[in-house]
Amino acid sequence: MTKKFRAYTLNEFIVRQQNAFPYATGDLTRLLGHIGIASKIVNREVNMAGLVDILGETGTENIQGESVKKLDAFANDQFKSILGSSIEVCGLVTEEEKDLVSFESDLSREGKYIVCMDPLDGSSNIDVNVSIGTIFSIYRRISEIGSASVEKDFLQPGTKQVAAGYVLYGSSTMLVYTTGMGVTGFTLDPSIGEFFLSHAKIVMPAEGRFYSINEGNYINFPQGVKQYIKYCQVDDPSTNRPYTSRYVGSLVADFHRNMLKGGIYIYPETTSMPEGKLRLTYECNPIAFLAEQSGGIATNGRGRRILEIPPESIHQRTPFFTGSPKMMKQAEDFMQLYA
Ligand code: P6P
Protein backbone atom coordinates (compact mmCIF):
# COMPACT_ATOMS: atom_id res chain seq x y z
CA MET A 1 0.00 0.00 0.00
CA THR A 2 1.52 3.38 -0.92
CA LYS A 3 2.35 5.58 2.08
CA LYS A 4 -0.28 8.34 2.24
CA PHE A 5 1.62 11.62 1.92
CA ARG A 6 0.95 13.81 4.99
CA ALA A 7 0.48 17.26 3.45
CA TYR A 8 1.71 19.86 5.95
CA THR A 9 0.28 23.35 5.74
CA LEU A 10 2.71 26.28 5.56
CA ASN A 11 2.07 27.21 9.18
CA GLU A 12 2.48 23.63 10.44
CA PHE A 13 5.78 23.35 8.59
CA ILE A 14 7.11 26.71 9.80
CA VAL A 15 6.26 25.84 13.40
CA ARG A 16 7.99 22.45 13.06
CA GLN A 17 11.07 24.24 11.65
CA GLN A 18 10.94 26.78 14.48
CA ASN A 19 11.06 23.95 17.01
CA ALA A 20 14.47 23.04 15.60
CA PHE A 21 15.71 26.36 17.07
CA PRO A 22 15.60 26.03 20.89
CA TYR A 23 15.67 29.78 21.42
CA ALA A 24 13.14 30.66 18.72
CA THR A 25 10.47 33.00 20.06
CA GLY A 26 8.02 32.39 17.25
CA ASP A 27 8.35 35.91 15.83
CA LEU A 28 9.83 34.74 12.52
CA THR A 29 7.17 32.02 12.37
CA ARG A 30 4.43 34.60 12.75
CA LEU A 31 6.12 36.93 10.25
CA LEU A 32 6.25 34.21 7.59
CA GLY A 33 2.59 33.51 8.37
CA HIS A 34 1.71 37.19 7.78
CA ILE A 35 3.46 37.03 4.39
CA GLY A 36 1.44 33.91 3.57
CA ILE A 37 -1.83 35.71 4.39
CA ALA A 38 -0.95 38.83 2.37
CA SER A 39 0.05 36.68 -0.60
CA LYS A 40 -3.33 34.88 -0.51
CA ILE A 41 -5.08 38.26 -0.68
CA VAL A 42 -2.87 39.35 -3.58
CA ASN A 43 -3.45 35.99 -5.25
CA ARG A 44 -7.22 36.50 -5.10
CA GLU A 45 -6.90 39.86 -6.90
CA VAL A 46 -4.38 38.48 -9.42
CA ASN A 47 -6.78 35.68 -10.28
CA MET A 48 -9.68 38.09 -10.73
CA ALA A 49 -7.59 40.76 -12.50
CA GLY A 50 -9.49 40.26 -15.74
CA LEU A 51 -12.86 40.58 -14.00
CA VAL A 52 -12.50 43.58 -11.73
CA ASP A 53 -11.18 47.06 -12.31
CA ILE A 54 -7.67 46.15 -11.16
CA LEU A 55 -5.95 46.02 -14.53
CA GLY A 56 -4.15 48.87 -16.20
CA GLU A 57 -2.15 51.78 -14.93
CA THR A 58 -2.62 53.99 -11.91
CA GLY A 59 -1.30 56.94 -13.89
CA THR A 60 1.63 57.27 -11.46
CA GLU A 61 5.30 56.27 -11.66
CA ASN A 62 7.46 54.54 -9.03
CA ILE A 63 11.05 55.32 -8.02
CA GLN A 64 12.17 53.29 -11.02
CA GLY A 65 10.34 55.65 -13.35
CA GLU A 66 8.10 52.71 -14.28
CA SER A 67 4.36 53.15 -14.64
CA VAL A 68 2.64 51.68 -11.56
CA LYS A 69 -0.05 49.14 -12.41
CA LYS A 70 -3.14 49.03 -10.20
CA LEU A 71 -2.18 45.52 -9.08
CA ASP A 72 1.33 46.72 -8.15
CA ALA A 73 -0.20 49.37 -5.90
CA PHE A 74 -2.74 46.90 -4.47
CA ALA A 75 -0.04 44.35 -3.62
CA ASN A 76 2.18 47.02 -2.08
CA ASP A 77 -0.70 48.29 0.07
CA GLN A 78 -1.62 44.79 1.22
CA PHE A 79 1.88 43.85 2.35
CA LYS A 80 2.45 47.29 3.92
CA SER A 81 -0.84 47.05 5.81
CA ILE A 82 -0.38 43.49 7.12
CA LEU A 83 3.31 43.86 8.00
CA GLY A 84 2.73 47.32 9.44
CA SER A 85 0.10 46.00 11.85
CA SER A 86 2.33 43.12 12.98
CA ILE A 87 4.44 43.21 16.14
CA GLU A 88 7.34 41.43 14.42
CA VAL A 89 8.25 44.00 11.75
CA CYS A 90 9.57 47.51 12.43
CA GLY A 91 10.19 48.64 8.85
CA LEU A 92 9.85 47.88 5.16
CA VAL A 93 11.56 48.72 1.86
CA THR A 94 9.63 48.01 -1.32
CA GLU A 95 10.09 48.69 -5.00
CA GLU A 96 6.97 50.88 -4.89
CA GLU A 97 8.15 53.22 -2.11
CA LYS A 98 10.84 55.85 -2.73
CA ASP A 99 11.95 55.82 0.92
CA LEU A 100 12.00 53.19 3.65
CA VAL A 101 8.70 52.78 5.51
CA SER A 102 9.29 52.86 9.26
CA PHE A 103 6.25 51.54 11.15
CA GLU A 104 5.56 54.03 13.91
CA SER A 105 3.26 52.28 16.39
CA ASP A 106 4.79 51.40 19.76
CA LEU A 107 4.19 47.71 19.04
CA SER A 108 5.84 47.93 15.60
CA ARG A 109 8.84 49.72 17.03
CA GLU A 110 9.41 46.63 19.24
CA GLY A 111 9.63 44.55 16.05
CA LYS A 112 12.87 42.57 15.66
CA TYR A 113 12.72 42.24 11.86
CA ILE A 114 12.81 44.37 8.73
CA VAL A 115 11.54 43.28 5.31
CA CYS A 116 12.73 44.19 1.81
CA MET A 117 10.32 43.22 -0.94
CA ASP A 118 9.13 43.55 -4.49
CA PRO A 119 5.38 43.26 -3.89
CA LEU A 120 4.60 42.33 -7.48
CA ASP A 121 7.53 41.59 -9.77
CA GLY A 122 7.04 41.30 -13.52
CA SER A 123 4.09 43.65 -13.58
CA SER A 124 4.42 44.23 -17.33
CA ASN A 125 2.94 40.73 -17.55
CA ILE A 126 -0.15 41.49 -15.46
CA ASP A 127 -2.38 42.71 -18.31
CA VAL A 128 -1.47 39.75 -20.53
CA ASN A 129 -2.05 37.03 -17.93
CA VAL A 130 1.54 35.81 -17.69
CA SER A 131 3.05 34.62 -14.39
CA ILE A 132 4.14 37.29 -11.89
CA GLY A 133 5.57 37.09 -8.40
CA THR A 134 6.21 38.59 -4.97
CA ILE A 135 9.80 38.54 -3.67
CA PHE A 136 10.68 39.02 0.02
CA SER A 137 13.81 39.21 2.14
CA ILE A 138 13.90 39.28 5.96
CA TYR A 139 16.68 40.59 8.24
CA ARG A 140 17.03 41.16 11.97
CA ARG A 141 17.16 44.91 12.62
CA ILE A 142 20.55 46.26 13.78
CA SER A 143 19.12 49.48 15.23
CA GLU A 144 17.90 49.51 18.84
CA ILE A 145 14.58 47.76 19.51
CA GLY A 146 11.98 50.28 20.60
CA SER A 147 13.26 52.91 18.16
CA ALA A 148 12.15 53.58 14.59
CA SER A 149 13.90 51.49 11.93
CA VAL A 150 16.63 53.37 10.09
CA GLU A 151 18.43 53.03 6.77
CA LYS A 152 21.32 50.93 8.13
CA ASP A 153 18.79 48.20 8.99
CA PHE A 154 18.13 47.85 5.25
CA LEU A 155 21.73 48.07 4.02
CA GLN A 156 22.93 44.79 5.44
CA PRO A 157 24.67 42.33 3.05
CA GLY A 158 22.56 39.44 1.80
CA THR A 159 24.54 37.01 3.97
CA LYS A 160 22.64 38.48 6.96
CA GLN A 161 19.20 37.45 5.67
CA VAL A 162 17.32 35.24 8.15
CA ALA A 163 14.76 34.23 5.52
CA ALA A 164 13.90 34.90 1.88
CA GLY A 165 11.38 33.65 -0.61
CA TYR A 166 8.88 34.34 -3.33
CA VAL A 167 5.26 33.76 -4.21
CA LEU A 168 4.72 32.67 -7.83
CA TYR A 169 1.27 33.51 -9.20
CA GLY A 170 1.35 31.04 -12.07
CA SER A 171 -0.65 28.05 -13.32
CA SER A 172 -0.79 27.33 -9.60
CA THR A 173 0.22 29.69 -6.79
CA MET A 174 3.33 28.65 -4.89
CA LEU A 175 5.19 30.04 -1.91
CA VAL A 176 8.88 29.06 -1.90
CA TYR A 177 11.19 30.09 0.95
CA THR A 178 14.35 29.37 2.89
CA THR A 179 15.53 30.15 6.41
CA GLY A 180 18.98 28.77 5.65
CA MET A 181 17.94 25.13 6.03
CA GLY A 182 17.32 24.39 2.35
CA VAL A 183 14.52 25.51 0.04
CA THR A 184 10.92 24.38 0.52
CA GLY A 185 7.88 24.91 -1.69
CA PHE A 186 4.17 25.11 -0.87
CA THR A 187 1.28 25.06 -3.31
CA LEU A 188 -1.96 26.92 -2.62
CA ASP A 189 -5.18 24.91 -2.54
CA PRO A 190 -7.55 27.75 -3.48
CA SER A 191 -10.60 25.71 -2.51
CA ILE A 192 -9.65 26.03 1.17
CA GLY A 193 -7.12 28.89 1.00
CA GLU A 194 -4.23 26.86 2.44
CA PHE A 195 -0.64 26.50 1.26
CA PHE A 196 0.32 22.80 1.40
CA LEU A 197 3.86 21.39 1.36
CA SER A 198 4.50 20.24 -2.21
CA HIS A 199 8.30 20.47 -2.63
CA ALA A 200 9.96 19.30 0.61
CA LYS A 201 13.52 20.09 -0.49
CA ILE A 202 14.21 21.83 -3.81
CA VAL A 203 17.67 21.09 -5.25
CA MET A 204 18.89 22.97 -8.33
CA PRO A 205 20.51 20.57 -10.89
CA ALA A 206 24.25 21.12 -11.38
CA GLU A 207 23.57 21.90 -15.02
CA GLY A 208 20.61 22.41 -17.29
CA ARG A 209 19.57 23.52 -20.76
CA PHE A 210 17.59 26.72 -20.11
CA TYR A 211 19.21 30.11 -20.55
CA SER A 212 17.09 33.14 -19.61
CA ILE A 213 18.11 36.56 -20.91
CA ASN A 214 16.44 39.38 -22.85
CA GLU A 215 18.24 38.95 -26.17
CA GLY A 216 16.54 42.11 -27.39
CA ASN A 217 19.33 43.92 -25.52
CA TYR A 218 22.01 41.86 -27.30
CA ILE A 219 23.74 44.78 -29.01
CA ASN A 220 24.21 46.50 -25.62
CA PHE A 221 25.56 43.43 -23.77
CA PRO A 222 29.17 43.04 -22.63
CA GLN A 223 31.24 40.98 -25.09
CA GLY A 224 31.44 38.12 -22.60
CA VAL A 225 27.65 37.80 -22.51
CA LYS A 226 27.45 37.91 -26.32
CA GLN A 227 30.00 35.10 -26.54
CA TYR A 228 28.16 33.05 -23.90
CA ILE A 229 24.88 33.37 -25.82
CA LYS A 230 26.67 32.13 -28.96
CA TYR A 231 28.09 29.24 -26.89
CA CYS A 232 24.54 28.30 -25.79
CA GLN A 233 23.45 28.18 -29.45
CA VAL A 234 26.20 25.86 -30.76
CA ASP A 235 24.87 22.55 -32.13
CA ASP A 236 26.85 20.04 -30.04
CA PRO A 237 24.72 17.12 -28.77
CA SER A 238 27.68 15.84 -26.73
CA THR A 239 27.22 18.85 -24.41
CA ASN A 240 23.40 18.97 -24.71
CA ARG A 241 23.64 22.08 -26.90
CA PRO A 242 22.00 24.07 -28.31
CA TYR A 243 20.43 25.06 -24.99
CA THR A 244 16.85 26.34 -24.90
CA SER A 245 16.07 30.03 -24.57
CA ARG A 246 13.27 30.66 -22.05
CA TYR A 247 12.60 34.23 -20.87
CA VAL A 248 9.23 35.15 -19.35
CA GLY A 249 9.99 38.69 -18.26
CA SER A 250 9.26 37.72 -14.65
CA LEU A 251 12.35 36.98 -12.59
CA VAL A 252 10.37 34.74 -10.22
CA ALA A 253 8.94 32.60 -13.05
CA ASP A 254 12.29 32.27 -14.84
CA PHE A 255 14.21 31.53 -11.64
CA HIS A 256 11.63 29.01 -10.41
CA ARG A 257 11.83 26.98 -13.63
CA ASN A 258 15.63 27.12 -13.66
CA MET A 259 15.88 26.11 -9.99
CA LEU A 260 13.68 23.05 -10.58
CA LYS A 261 15.01 21.99 -14.00
CA GLY A 262 18.49 23.51 -14.19
CA GLY A 263 19.33 26.70 -16.05
CA ILE A 264 20.81 30.18 -15.87
CA TYR A 265 19.24 33.63 -15.62
CA ILE A 266 21.26 36.66 -16.67
CA TYR A 267 20.45 40.35 -16.43
CA PRO A 268 23.87 41.93 -17.06
CA GLU A 269 25.01 45.49 -17.17
CA THR A 270 24.34 47.12 -20.55
CA THR A 271 25.52 50.33 -22.16
CA SER A 272 22.23 51.97 -21.18
CA MET A 273 22.12 50.39 -17.69
CA PRO A 274 25.76 50.18 -16.52
CA GLU A 275 24.70 48.90 -13.07
CA GLY A 276 22.23 46.41 -14.52
CA LYS A 277 18.46 46.67 -14.00
CA LEU A 278 17.62 44.45 -11.02
CA ARG A 279 17.62 45.75 -7.45
CA LEU A 280 20.07 44.27 -4.94
CA THR A 281 18.01 44.45 -1.72
CA TYR A 282 14.59 43.15 -2.83
CA GLU A 283 15.23 41.17 -6.03
CA CYS A 284 18.82 39.86 -6.20
CA ASN A 285 19.62 39.13 -2.54
CA PRO A 286 16.50 37.03 -1.81
CA ILE A 287 16.81 35.11 -5.09
CA ALA A 288 20.56 34.64 -4.47
CA PHE A 289 19.84 33.21 -0.99
CA LEU A 290 17.40 30.72 -2.53
CA ALA A 291 19.87 29.90 -5.33
CA GLU A 292 22.67 29.09 -2.90
CA GLN A 293 20.38 27.20 -0.52
CA SER A 294 19.26 24.96 -3.39
CA GLY A 295 22.84 24.31 -4.59
CA GLY A 296 23.09 27.08 -7.20
CA ILE A 297 25.25 30.18 -7.53
CA ALA A 298 24.49 33.92 -7.77
CA THR A 299 27.07 36.55 -8.75
CA ASN A 300 27.40 39.87 -10.57
CA GLY A 301 28.89 38.00 -13.53
CA ARG A 302 32.41 38.96 -12.55
CA GLY A 303 33.02 36.53 -9.70
CA ARG A 304 31.46 38.69 -6.97
CA ARG A 305 28.99 36.77 -4.80
CA ILE A 306 25.71 38.71 -4.72
CA LEU A 307 25.18 38.01 -1.01
CA GLU A 308 28.47 39.71 -0.13
CA ILE A 309 27.82 42.99 -1.95
CA PRO A 310 27.31 45.65 0.76
CA PRO A 311 24.26 47.73 -0.29
CA GLU A 312 24.93 51.49 -0.39
CA SER A 313 21.33 52.52 -1.11
CA ILE A 314 17.97 50.81 -0.76
CA HIS A 315 17.24 50.82 -4.53
CA GLN A 316 20.78 49.98 -5.65
CA ARG A 317 21.00 47.98 -8.88
CA THR A 318 23.45 45.19 -9.72
CA PRO A 319 24.20 42.98 -12.71
CA PHE A 320 22.69 39.58 -11.87
CA PHE A 321 23.76 36.08 -12.97
CA THR A 322 22.21 33.10 -11.17
CA GLY A 323 21.73 29.42 -11.86
CA SER A 324 23.22 25.95 -12.08
CA PRO A 325 26.88 25.85 -11.06
CA LYS A 326 28.22 24.36 -14.33
CA MET A 327 26.36 26.90 -16.46
CA MET A 328 27.41 29.76 -14.18
CA LYS A 329 31.07 28.71 -14.56
CA GLN A 330 30.72 28.68 -18.35
CA ALA A 331 29.17 32.15 -18.34
CA GLU A 332 31.71 33.63 -15.94
CA ASP A 333 34.60 32.11 -17.93
CA PHE A 334 33.37 34.02 -20.99
CA MET A 335 32.96 37.19 -18.91
CA GLN A 336 36.54 36.83 -17.67
CA LEU A 337 37.96 35.97 -21.11
CA TYR A 338 36.27 38.86 -22.91
CA ALA A 339 36.15 41.36 -19.99
P1 P6P B 1 13.22 43.40 -19.28
C1 P6P B 1 10.52 42.73 -14.18
O1 P6P B 1 10.40 44.13 -14.42
C2 P6P B 1 11.98 42.46 -13.89
O2 P6P B 1 12.37 43.16 -12.74
C3 P6P B 1 12.23 40.97 -13.74
O3 P6P B 1 11.18 40.31 -13.12
C4 P6P B 1 12.41 40.51 -15.16
O4 P6P B 1 13.23 39.36 -15.28
C5 P6P B 1 13.07 41.72 -15.82
O5 P6P B 1 12.76 42.86 -15.00
C6 P6P B 1 12.53 41.98 -17.20
O6 P6P B 1 13.23 43.12 -17.69
O7 P6P B 1 14.12 44.60 -19.43
O8 P6P B 1 13.80 42.16 -19.95
O9 P6P B 1 11.78 43.64 -19.65
Boltz pocket constraint, residues with backbone or C-beta under 6 A from the ligand:
constraints:
  - pocket:
      binder: B
      contacts: [[A, 121], [A, 122], [A, 123], [A, 124], [A, 214], [A, 249], [A, 250], [A, 251], [A, 252], [A, 254], [A, 277], [A, 278]]
      max_distance: 6.0
